Amino acid sequence: MDFALGLYTLRHSSPTQLSAHVNAGLRLYTHLDQLSSDEFLCAAPVWLCVSERAGLDALHHYKEAIQQRLEARRLQGYPPLQDSHAWKWQARLVTCILYTRSAWGLEPLAEPFQKEFSFLLDNLPRAIAEYELGLVGEFIYCIGLFRQSLPREERIKLAQAKEWLAGNYKEGTSLPLHVLWGIVVGLRE
């Protein structure tokens, strides 16, 4: 489940439906060794956030292990990656961490997240160059979570990225929910 679907599920499901979604998601975590790649780690904070905010105890057996893996991954930092597929998952991991740690922007970030902030600023041009509309939107939104400490020059770059996003999104285009979510939150920021 990606964070867009997680948020929609959290806000629009009955407790029974939500429990079914979480139980289905738990199948991803029956073997914690699967959580070594950014692709699997990307889903972990989303499931934890959705489960906890819905008052479900479904992940309590996995919570500590997932949090330890996420923290270990964060401590590694986010080195530049040449492989586009791996880079996109690394970028999604960064945005998922920030989305879930801020309850999708509803709560302030409790810690500085300097590595994630630097990653977003450094990689925004790449997301634009690779024409990743959803990631550009997610980057804009997540950088906005740091707005109180954003220097003027970075606010200008952010505004330019937002203009690029608005200019490159074509209404009526069929896009996956995850990409549309990134565009919407980026333009809304």
CORBEL-V35659 format. One record per backbone hydrogen bond with DSSP energy under -1.0 kcal/mol. NH is the residue of the N-H (numbers start at 1). CO is the residue of the C=O. If there is no record, write none. Layout:
BEGIN
NH/CO ; NH/CO
END
This chain:
BEGIN
6/2 ; 7/3 ; 8/4 ; 9/5 ; 10/6 ; 11/7 ; 12/8 ; 13/9 ; 18/14 ; 19/15 ; 20/16 ; 21/17 ; 22/18 ; 23/19 ; 24/20 ; 25/21 ; 26/22 ; 28/25 ; 29/26 ; 34/31 ; 35/32 ; 41/37 ; 42/38 ; 44/40 ; 47/43 ; 48/44 ; 49/45 ; 50/46 ; 51/47 ; 52/48 ; 53/49 ; 54/50 ; 55/52 ; 56/51 ; 60/57 ; 62/59 ; 63/59 ; 66/62 ; 67/63 ; 68/64 ; 69/65 ; 70/66 ; 71/67 ; 72/68 ; 73/69 ; 74/70 ; 75/71 ; 76/72 ; 77/74 ; 87/83 ; 88/84 ; 89/85 ; 90/86 ; 91/87 ; 92/88 ; 93/89 ; 94/90 ; 95/91 ; 96/92 ; 97/93 ; 98/94 ; 99/95 ; 100/96 ; 101/97 ; 102/98 ; 103/100 ; 104/99 ; 106/103 ; 107/102 ; 117/113 ; 118/114 ; 119/115 ; 120/116 ; 121/117 ; 122/118 ; 123/119 ; 124/120 ; 127/123 ; 128/124 ; 129/125 ; 130/126 ; 131/128 ; 132/127 ; 133/131 ; 136/132 ; 137/133 ; 138/134 ; 139/135 ; 140/136 ; 141/137 ; 142/138 ; 143/139 ; 144/140 ; 146/143 ; 147/144 ; 149/146 ; 150/147 ; 155/151 ; 156/152 ; 157/153 ; 158/154 ; 159/155 ; 160/156 ; 161/157 ; 162/158 ; 163/159 ; 164/160 ; 165/161 ; 166/162 ; 167/163 ; 168/164 ; 169/165 ; 173/170 ; 180/176 ; 181/177 ; 182/178 ; 183/179 ; 184/180 ; 185/181 ; 186/182 ; 187/183 ; 188/184 ; 189/185
END
